[in-house]
């Protein structure tokens, strides 16, 4: 988040950075062959809210109506400020820096965990990070330290990005991370970035970033405490199935629409992809088991030992977990 001490908005100045963001996204698309749909949708949404082209300029609320301000949120119970402030940005560098970070984190997380689960996680982290920031700002009133934070105006997606960084660095294979040129143990990477950003960008919202880190930690602990499926994931999954049923007859000819692979098509030896020997689905290299049939990676050498019925049952098992 970027913070600001008053209600005015520093006007946008076009510096040609949005085209650079588009070029970077296109480069990732050419390198990977796809950009996961939720990640690309989030980048597009944030960019359109910043550019406000054509009729969107009149339809969308101005940034002055969505600044994240703890005092106004508590006073007016303003949920619009609570949620929409994360999708607004002060200027092009603020937008592009956050979206480049989202692109890198989103590709890794959404590819490994699936679009529906990733979307539910982002929604959860958004609510948790904004809520944590609000509670931190309110808590400072106890110490009569309200002016710098309780009355501060801020916007930006960086609170969610800090939470995503915590989740990304919690993977077993994440030993070390490079934070602005410094090699840091991954479990401390978010904390190191919090201090470095505040050191070099004093206008950044310290509480917003700290709230994001705490949201990521809380999310991981909640997920470890509950072994069942995420209710929000189930809700989003049902919604996606309801919207996509007219297109199901096209999948056999056009491949899978989720952006993570295709059955029976593409190169099995493409970078970052391994092909299931049982159902021929191209899986991300982050997965240890086939997404379609749950077959463990490298355990099946002869698919003929399974009947068509068994293959179908294995595919169905993934969707009823």
C-alpha positions in Angstrom: 0.0 0.0 0.0 1.0 3.6 -0.5 -0.1 6.0 2.2 -1.0 9.6 2.0 -1.6 12.2 4.8 -4.6 14.0 3.2 -7.7 13.4 1.2 -6.4 14.8 -2.1 -5.0 12.6 -4.8 -1.6 13.2 -6.4 -2.6 13.3 -10.0 -1.6 10.5 -12.4 1.4 11.3 -14.7 1.8 8.9 -17.6 5.4 7.6 -17.7 4.9 4.8 -20.1 5.2 2.1 -17.4 1.8 0.4 -18.1 3.0 -0.6 -21.6 6.1 -2.1 -20.0 3.8 -4.1 -17.7 1.9 -5.4 -20.7 5.2 -6.3 -22.4 6.3 -8.3 -19.4 2.9 -10.1 -19.2 3.2 -11.0 -22.9 6.8 -12.2 -22.4 5.6 -14.5 -19.6 2.8 -15.8 -21.9 5.3 -16.6 -24.6 7.6 -18.3 -22.1 4.9 -20.4 -20.4 2.2 -20.7 -23.1 -0.4 -19.3 -20.7 -1.1 -16.9 -17.8 -3.3 -18.4 -15.1 -6.8 -16.9 -15.4 -7.2 -15.6 -11.9 -3.8 -13.9 -11.9 -4.4 -12.3 -15.3 -7.9 -11.2 -14.2 -6.5 -9.5 -11.1 -3.8 -7.7 -13.1 -6.4 -6.6 -15.7 -8.8 -5.4 -13.0 -6.2 -3.3 -11.2 -5.0 -1.8 -14.4 -8.4 -0.9 -15.6 -9.3 0.7 -12.3 -6.2 2.8 -12.6 -6.6 3.8 -16.3 -10.4 4.2 -16.1 -10.8 4.2 -19.9 -14.0 5.5 -21.6 -17.2 5.1 -19.6 -15.4 3.4 -16.6 -14.2 6.9 -15.6 -17.8 7.9 -14.9 -19.0 4.6 -13.5 -16.2 3.8 -11.1 -15.9 5.6 -7.7 -12.9 8.0 -7.6 -10.0 7.3 -5.4 -11.1 9.9 -2.9 -14.1 7.7 -2.1 -12.2 4.5 -1.6 -9.1 5.5 0.4 -8.4 3.0 3.2 -8.8 5.2 6.3 -9.4 3.4 9.6 -11.2 6.4 11.2 -13.7 6.7 8.3 -14.2 2.9 8.0 -15.1 2.6 11.7 -17.1 5.8 11.8 -19.2 5.1 8.7 -18.9 1.3 8.6 -17.7 1.8 5.1 -17.2 -1.6 3.5 -16.5 0.1 0.1 -13.3 1.6 1.5 -12.5 -1.7 3.3 -12.5 -3.8 0.1 -12.0 -1.5 -2.9 -9.0 0.4 -1.6 -6.9 -2.7 -2.3 -7.5 -2.4 -6.1 -6.7 1.3 -6.4 -3.2 2.7 -6.9 -1.7 6.1 -6.5 0.4 6.3 -9.7 2.0 4.2 -12.4 5.1 3.1 -10.5 2.9 2.0 -7.6 0.6 0.0 -10.0 3.3 -1.6 -12.1 5.5 -2.6 -9.1 2.6 -4.4 -7.5 1.3 -6.0 -10.7 4.8 -7.3 -11.5 5.0 -8.8 -8.1 1.5 -10.3 -8.5 2.4 -11.8 -11.8 5.4 -13.6 -10.4 3.7 -14.9 -7.3 0.4 -15.6 -9.0 1.9 -17.8 -11.7 3.7 -20.0 -9.1 0.8 -20.3 -6.7 -2.1 -20.6 -9.1 -0.3 -23.1 -11.2 0.5 -25.3 -8.2 -2.8 -25.1 -6.3 -5.4 -24.5 -9.0 -7.4 -21.5 -10.1 -10.5 -22.0 -7.8 -8.4 -22.6 -4.7 -6.1 -19.7 -5.6 -9.1 -17.3 -6.0 -10.5 -18.4 -2.7 -7.1 -17.8 -1.0 -6.8 -14.3 -2.5 -10.3 -13.4 -1.3 -9.5 -14.7 2.2 -6.1 -12.9 2.3 -7.8 -9.7 1.1 -10.3 -9.7 4.0 -7.7 -10.9 6.5 -5.0 -8.3 5.5 -7.5 -5.4 5.5 -8.9 -6.6 8.8 -5.5 -6.9 10.4 -4.6 -3.4 9.3 -7.8 -2.0 10.7 -7.3 -3.8 14.1 -3.6 -2.6 14.3 -4.6 1.0 13.6 -7.4 0.8 16.2 -5.1 -0.8 18.8 -2.7 2.1 18.6 -5.4 4.3 20.1 -4.8 2.6 23.4 -1.3 4.1 23.4 -2.5 7.5 22.3 -0.6 7.0 19.0 -3.5 7.5 16.6 -2.4 10.4 14.3 0.2 8.6 12.1 -1.9 5.5 11.4 -5.6 5.9 12.5 -6.1 8.9 10.3 -3.8 7.7 7.4 -5.1 7.3 3.9 -3.7 4.4 1.9 -4.5 2.3 -1.2 -2.9 -0.6 -3.1 -2.7 -4.4 -3.4 0.6 -4.8 -1.5 -1.0 -6.0 1.7 -2.3 -9.0 -0.2 1.0 -9.4 -2.0 2.8 -9.6 1.4 0.4 -12.3 2.5 1.0 -14.2 -0.8 4.7 -13.9 -0.2 4.3 -15.6 3.2 2.3 -18.4 1.7 4.7 -18.8 -1.2 7.7 -19.0 1.1 6.1 -21.5 3.4 6.6 -24.3 0.8 9.1 -27.0 1.9 11.4 -26.3 -1.1 11.7 -22.6 -0.3 14.9 -22.3 1.6 16.3 -18.9 0.6 14.9 -15.9 -1.2 16.6 -12.8 -2.7 15.0 -9.6 -1.2 16.2 -6.6 -3.1 19.6 -8.2 -3.7 19.9 -9.7 -0.2 19.9 -13.5 0.2 17.5 -14.2 3.1 16.0 -17.3 4.6 12.6 -17.6 3.1 10.7 -17.7 6.4 12.1 -14.2 7.1 11.9 -12.8 3.6 8.6 -11.0 4.1 9.9 -9.4 7.3 13.1 -8.3 5.6 11.1 -6.7 2.7 8.9 -5.0 5.2 11.8 -3.2 6.8 13.6 -2.5 3.5 10.6 -1.0 1.8 9.9 1.2 4.8 13.5 2.3 4.8 13.7 3.3 1.2 10.0 4.3 0.7 8.9 6.1 3.9 5.5 6.9 2.3 4.6 3.2 2.1 1.9 2.0 4.5 3.8 0.2 7.2 0.6 -1.1 8.9 -0.8 -2.2 5.5 2.3 -4.3 4.8 2.5 -5.6 8.4 -1.2 -6.5 8.2 -0.5 -8.5 5.0 2.3 -10.5 6.7 0.1 -11.3 9.7 -2.8 -12.3 7.4 -0.5 -14.8 5.6 0.6 -16.3 8.9 -3.0 -16.6 10.1 -4.2 -18.1 6.9 -1.5 -20.8 7.0 -2.3 -21.6 10.6 -6.0 -21.8 9.9 -5.4 -24.1 6.9 -3.3 -26.4 9.0 -5.9 -26.5 11.8 -8.7 -27.5 9.5 -8.2 -30.6 7.4 -11.4 -30.3 5.4 -11.9 -28.3 2.2 -12.1 -24.5 2.3 -15.8 -23.6 2.2 -15.0 -20.6 0.0 -13.2 -22.9 -2.4 -16.3 -25.2 -2.6 -18.5 -22.2 -3.2 -16.3 -20.8 -6.0 -15.9 -24.3 -7.5 -19.7 -24.7 -7.7 -20.1 -21.3 -9.2 -17.4 -21.9 -11.9 -19.0 -25.3 -12.8 -22.4 -23.6 -13.1 -21.0 -21.0 -15.5 -18.9 -23.3 -17.5 -21.4 -26.1 -18.2 -22.4 -24.8 -21.7 -18.7 -25.0 -22.7 -18.0 -28.6 -21.6 -18.7 -30.1 -24.9 -15.9 -28.0 -26.4 -13.2 -29.3 -24.0 -12.6 -32.6 -25.9 -11.5 -30.6 -28.9 -9.9 -27.5 -27.4 -8.3 -28.9 -24.3 -8.7 -27.8 -20.8 -9.7 -24.2 -20.1 -8.1 -23.7 -16.7 -4.8 -22.7 -18.1 -2.6 -25.3 -16.4 -2.4 -28.1 -19.0 -4.2 -30.1 -21.6 -5.1 -33.8 -22.0 -3.5 -35.6 -24.8 -2.0 -32.4 -26.4 1.1 -30.3 -26.1 4.7 -31.4 -25.4 5.2 -33.8 -22.5 8.8 -32.5 -22.1 7.9 -28.8 -22.1 9.6 -26.8 -19.4 7.8 -27.0 -16.1 5.5 -29.8 -17.2 5.3 -33.6 -16.7 2.8 -35.9 -18.4 0.9 -38.5 -16.5 1.5 -41.9 -18.0 -2.0 -43.0 -17.1 -4.3 -40.3 -18.4 -1.7 -38.2 -20.5 -2.6 -35.0 -18.7 0.2 -32.4 -18.7 0.8 -31.4 -15.0 2.8 -28.5 -13.5 6.2 -29.5 -12.2 5.1 -28.3 -8.8 2.6 -31.2 -8.5 3.7 -34.6 -7.1 0.5 -36.3 -8.3 -1.6 -36.0 -11.4 -4.3 -33.4 -11.1 -6.8 -35.4 -13.2 -6.4 -38.9 -11.9 -4.3 -38.5 -8.7 -1.7 -41.0 -9.9 1.6 -40.4 -8.1 4.4 -39.0 -10.3 6.7 -41.6 -11.7 4.8 -44.7 -10.3 3.0 -46.0 -13.3 5.0 -47.4 -16.3 2.2 -49.1 -18.2 -1.2 -47.5 -18.5 -2.7 -50.7 -20.1 -2.8 -52.3 -16.7 -5.8 -50.0 -15.8 -9.2 -50.3 -17.4 -11.1 -47.4 -18.8 -13.4 -47.6 -15.8 -10.5 -47.4 -13.4 -9.1 -44.4 -15.2 -12.4 -42.6 -15.1 -12.8 -43.4 -11.4 -9.3 -41.9 -10.7 -10.3 -38.7 -12.5 -13.5 -38.4 -10.5 -11.7 -38.9 -7.2 -9.9 -35.6 -7.5 -13.2 -33.6 -7.6 -14.8 -35.2 -4.6 -11.9 -34.6 -2.2 
